[in-house]
Amino acid sequence: MRHLMIATMCLLGLSIAGCSVYVETESSGPDNRSNFPVGQPDDRATLMEIDAAANLSFDSERNKTLTAIASRPYLSARAQNYLVTKGVRSLDFESSRLNVMLALVNNPHFLAEGKLAVLENINMLSFSSSQTKVLEAINRRGYVPEERQLYAEPPSYPDPEIQQP
């Protein structure tokens, strides 16, 4: 009996001591820098900032932070797209989603890529009146350039008779 009890205790001790804790880490979080496309350092930092803002606890905090990012000048096309696809989707309330989308559309550096992201995700706004506000803001803006058009090299003038502007 005593040997059986000792053997049971040894097996129990070995099974407990032999257990190891397995912690799975998620590689898609904002801490994994290789997750973001290679680009300008400011662009990568902005993408990480959008992730951080999207993970804040309260909708009001997410709204305030994402609206500030959406209003930021010279926001890249990639950041504008990511702001809509990741940031706006993280918001719980219609008014918050509308605020961020309108801030982006009214940004003086709003790009065609951002416009496309807004239009592709306009159904995140549940109310027709909210969708109409965004569409009206887009229509008021008129033409918006693509990012590559902003940073394209000026045209070359091979003919010396043509004056450069």
C-alpha positions in Angstrom: 0.0 0.0 0.0 2.8 2.3 0.9 4.6 1.6 -2.3 1.4 2.3 -4.3 1.0 5.6 -2.6 4.6 6.6 -3.2 4.4 5.6 -6.9 1.2 7.6 -7.3 2.8 10.6 -5.7 5.9 10.3 -8.0 3.7 10.0 -11.1 1.7 13.0 -10.0 4.8 15.0 -9.3 6.3 14.1 -12.6 3.2 15.0 -14.5 2.9 18.4 -12.8 6.6 19.2 -13.2 6.6 18.0 -16.7 3.9 20.4 -17.8 5.0 23.4 -19.7 3.1 26.5 -20.5 2.7 27.2 -24.2 2.0 30.8 -25.1 1.1 31.5 -28.6 1.9 34.9 -29.9 0.0 36.6 -32.6 2.2 37.8 -35.4 -0.3 40.2 -36.9 -0.3 42.8 -34.1 1.2 46.2 -34.2 4.4 45.1 -32.5 5.5 43.0 -35.4 7.1 45.6 -37.7 7.7 43.2 -40.5 3.9 43.0 -40.9 3.8 46.4 -42.5 4.8 47.1 -46.1 8.2 48.7 -46.6 7.7 52.4 -47.1 8.6 55.7 -45.6 9.3 55.5 -41.9 6.6 58.1 -41.2 4.2 55.9 -43.2 5.0 52.8 -41.2 4.7 54.8 -37.9 1.3 56.1 -39.0 0.1 52.6 -39.7 1.2 51.5 -36.3 -0.4 54.5 -34.8 -3.7 53.6 -36.5 -3.4 50.1 -35.1 -2.8 51.5 -31.6 -5.8 53.9 -31.9 -8.0 51.1 -33.1 -7.2 49.1 -30.0 -8.0 51.8 -27.5 -10.7 50.7 -24.9 -13.4 53.3 -25.5 -15.1 54.4 -28.7 -14.7 58.1 -27.8 -10.9 57.7 -27.4 -10.7 55.8 -30.8 -12.9 58.5 -32.4 -10.8 61.4 -31.1 -7.5 59.8 -32.1 -8.5 58.5 -35.5 -10.1 61.8 -36.4 -6.9 63.6 -35.6 -5.0 61.1 -37.8 -7.5 61.6 -40.6 -7.0 65.3 -40.4 -3.2 65.1 -40.6 -1.7 66.7 -43.7 0.3 64.7 -46.2 -1.3 61.4 -45.1 -0.1 58.8 -47.6 -2.5 56.8 -49.8 -1.6 53.6 -47.9 -2.3 55.3 -44.6 -5.6 56.7 -45.9 -6.7 53.3 -47.0 -5.6 51.6 -43.8 -7.4 54.3 -41.7 -10.7 53.4 -43.3 -10.3 49.6 -43.5 -8.8 49.1 -40.1 -9.5 52.3 -38.1 -13.1 53.1 -39.0 -14.1 49.4 -38.7 -12.9 49.5 -35.0 -15.4 52.2 -34.1 -18.7 51.2 -32.5 -20.9 54.1 -33.1 -22.3 55.6 -36.4 -21.4 59.1 -35.4 -17.8 58.2 -34.7 -17.5 56.4 -38.1 -19.0 59.4 -39.8 -16.6 61.8 -38.0 -13.5 60.0 -39.1 -14.7 59.5 -42.7 -15.6 63.2 -43.0 -12.3 64.3 -41.5 -10.5 62.2 -44.1 -12.6 63.5 -47.0 -12.2 67.1 -45.9 -8.5 66.7 -45.5 -6.8 69.0 -48.0 -4.5 66.1 -49.0 -7.3 63.6 -49.6 -6.2 61.2 -52.3 -8.0 59.1 -54.9 -6.9 55.9 -53.0 -8.5 57.3 -49.8 -11.6 58.1 -51.8 -11.8 54.6 -53.1 -11.4 53.1 -49.6 -14.2 55.4 -48.3 -16.5 54.4 -51.2 -15.7 50.7 -50.8 -16.5 50.9 -47.1 -19.4 53.4 -47.1 -21.8 50.5 -46.1 -20.1 50.6 -42.6 -22.4 53.6 -42.1 -25.8 52.1 -41.3 -27.9 55.2 -42.0 -28.7 56.6 -45.4 -28.3 60.1 -44.1 -24.8 59.4 -43.0 -23.9 57.9 -46.3 -25.3 60.9 -48.1 -23.2 63.3 -46.0 -20.1 61.5 -47.0 -21.1 61.4 -50.7 -21.9 65.1 -50.6 -18.5 65.9 -49.1 -16.8 63.8 -51.8 -18.8 65.6 -54.5 -17.9 69.0 -53.1 -14.3 68.2 -53.3 -14.4 67.4 -57.0 -11.3 65.9 -58.5 -8.8 64.3 -56.1 -5.3 63.2 -57.4 -3.7 59.8 -57.0 -0.6 59.7 -54.9 1.7 59.0 -57.8 0.5 62.1 -59.5 1.5 64.3 -56.6 5.1 63.0 -56.6 5.6 62.5 -60.3 8.6 64.2 -61.9 7.8 67.3 -63.9 7.5 66.7 -67.7 10.7 67.1 -69.7 10.8 69.5 -72.6 13.1 68.2 -75.3 12.3 71.0 -77.6 14.3 74.1 -76.6 11.7 76.4 -78.2 9.1 75.3 -75.6 9.4 77.4 -72.5 9.2 75.6 -69.2 6.5 77.0 -66.9 
